[in-house]
Amino acid sequence: MNTFAAATSVSRIHVVWDWNGTIKDDLDDHVSALNATLPALGGAPVDRETYRAKHTVPIPNFYARLLGRTITDAEWASSDAAFLAHLKAQPVRLRAGAEQLLDALREAGHTQSLLSLCPHETLLREVEQAGIGAYFNQIDGRTGPSGGTKAAALAAHLDALGLATRPERVLLVGDAIDDADAAHANGAVAVLHTGGLHHPAKLAAAGHPLADSLDQAIALGLRLAADLAPAR
């Protein structure tokens, strides 16, 4: 691809991919899983637009937005377990063109990894089911308590990859404001795509670079990384 070739002429970069809502096309699964947990909390089911407009990280804050109240630790633990169990029962579907994009990046000489806040064992299982594990130098899911943000996880992820001191080589592609916040906290570039779990209007209001597809996100991210490299 010409975009890859142009960026490669400056430098090869490392792409950190988000999973849920990004490579994995699971918005409808998330809406269904959320709706399976809300009645026990006294909440009403939501549609896709409401989900995307109110979704936020940490996730307990998401429930608070939907319910109009803060949930207790016990409610969060029960709801999170039910939510993850519902998701686990759904088939793994990749976003259209995702595997071809992973392959094109590898062929262009860029390296890639996967970082998610979903449970680590779940992430490994789903990546194996999708048959795309060979594209990634590192695959990290959440190993601690749920409900946190991605900044610290990204720091550990980059350290394991040997990139903690070279964040200018890193592009994070995700679908949430938290993805961009994590990248910026670690000195990396971020591009968010508008087809995931967060509403495009909310992403646009945050002022982060946006793209309407994974292809466009990579193209924009490679240009940003190439443009910023000389200044860094």
Residue pairs with C-beta under 8 A, 6 or more apart in sequence:
1 104
1 108
3 218
3 219
3 222
3 223
4 104
4 105
4 107
4 108
4 110
4 218
4 222
5 108
6 222
6 223
6 226
7 13
7 108
7 222
7 223
7 225
7 226
8 108
8 109
8 110
10 226
10 229
11 169
11 225
11 226
11 229
12 108
12 109
12 110
12 111
12 169
13 110
13 111
13 169
13 170
13 171
13 221
13 222
13 225
14 110
14 111
14 112
14 113
14 137
14 161
14 163
14 169
14 170
14 171
15 105
15 110
15 111
15 112
15 113
15 170
15 171
15 172
15 173
15 218
15 221
16 112
16 113
16 114
16 115
16 154
16 157
16 158
16 170
16 171
16 172
16 173
16 183
16 188
17 23
17 112
17 113
17 114
17 115
17 136
17 172
17 173
17 174
18 115
18 116
18 172
18 173
18 174
18 175
18 176
18 179
18 196
19 114
19 115
19 116
19 118
19 123
19 126
19 127
19 141
20 26
20 30
20 116
20 117
20 118
20 196
20 197
21 27
21 30
21 174
21 175
21 176
21 196
21 197
21 198
22 95
22 173
22 174
22 175
22 193
22 196
22 214
23 94
23 95
23 98
23 102
23 114
23 132
23 214
24 92
24 93
24 94
24 95
24 126
24 130
25 93
25 94
25 95
25 96
25 98
26 87
26 90
26 93
27 48
27 51
27 52
27 195
27 196
27 197
28 48
29 86
29 87
29 90
30 51
30 87
30 197
31 46
31 47
31 48
31 51
32 86
32 90
33 82
33 83
33 84
33 86
33 87
33 90
34 46
34 51
34 83
35 45
35 46
36 82
36 83
36 86
37 79
37 82
37 83
37 86
38 44
38 45
38 46
38 66
38 67
39 45
40 78
40 79
40 82
41 63
41 67
41 71
41 75
41 79
42 67
43 63
43 66
43 67
46 54
46 66
49 199
50 66
51 197
52 197
52 198
52 199
52 202
53 199
53 201
53 202
54 62
54 65
54 66
55 62
55 176
55 197
55 198
55 199
56 62
56 65
56 177
57 117
57 148
57 149
57 150
57 176
57 177
57 178
58 147
58 148
58 149
59 80
59 146
59 147
60 70
60 71
60 76
60 147
63 71
63 75
63 76
63 79
64 70
64 71
71 79
76 147
80 146
80 147
84 118
84 119
84 122
87 122
88 122
92 126
92 129
92 130
94 130
94 132
95 195
95 214
97 213
97 214
97 215
98 132
98 214
99 130
99 132
101 214
101 215
101 218
102 112
102 132
102 135
103 135
105 112
105 135
105 218
106 112
106 135
111 137
112 135
112 136
112 137
113 136
113 137
113 138
113 139
113 140
113 157
113 161
114 123
114 127
114 136
114 138
114 139
114 140
115 138
115 140
115 150
115 153
115 154
115 157
115 172
116 123
116 140
116 141
116 142
117 141
117 142
117 146
117 148
117 150
117 153
118 141
118 142
119 141
119 142
119 143
119 146
120 140
120 141
120 142
120 143
121 141
122 141
123 139
123 140
123 141
124 139
124 141
127 133
127 136
127 139
133 139
137 161
138 157
138 160
138 161
140 153
140 156
140 157
140 160
142 148
142 153
149 178
149 181
149 182
150 178
150 179
150 181
150 182
151 181
151 182
151 185
151 186
153 182
154 172
154 182
154 183
154 185
154 186
154 188
155 164
155 185
155 186
158 164
158 167
158 170
158 186
158 188
163 169
163 170
164 186
167 186
167 187
167 188
168 187
168 188
168 189
168 225
168 228
168 229
168 232
169 225
170 183
170 186
170 187
170 188
170 189
171 188
171 189
171 190
171 191
171 218
171 221
171 222
171 224
171 225
172 179
172 180
172 182
172 183
172 188
172 189
172 190
172 191
173 179
173 190
173 191
173 192
173 193
173 214
173 217
173 218
173 221
174 180
174 190
174 192
174 193
174 196
175 192
175 193
175 194
175 195
175 196
175 197
175 198
176 192
176 196
176 197
176 198
177 192
177 198
177 202
177 203
177 206
177 208
179 190
179 192
180 190
180 192
180 206
180 208
182 190
183 189
183 190
184 190
189 221
189 224
189 225
189 228
190 208
190 209
190 221
191 208
191 209
191 210
191 211
191 217
191 218
191 220
191 221
191 224
192 198
192 203
192 208
192 209
192 210
192 211
192 217
193 210
193 211
193 212
193 213
193 214
193 216
193 217
194 200
194 203
194 210
194 211
194 212
195 212
195 213
200 210
203 210
204 210
209 220
209 221
209 224
211 217
211 219
211 220
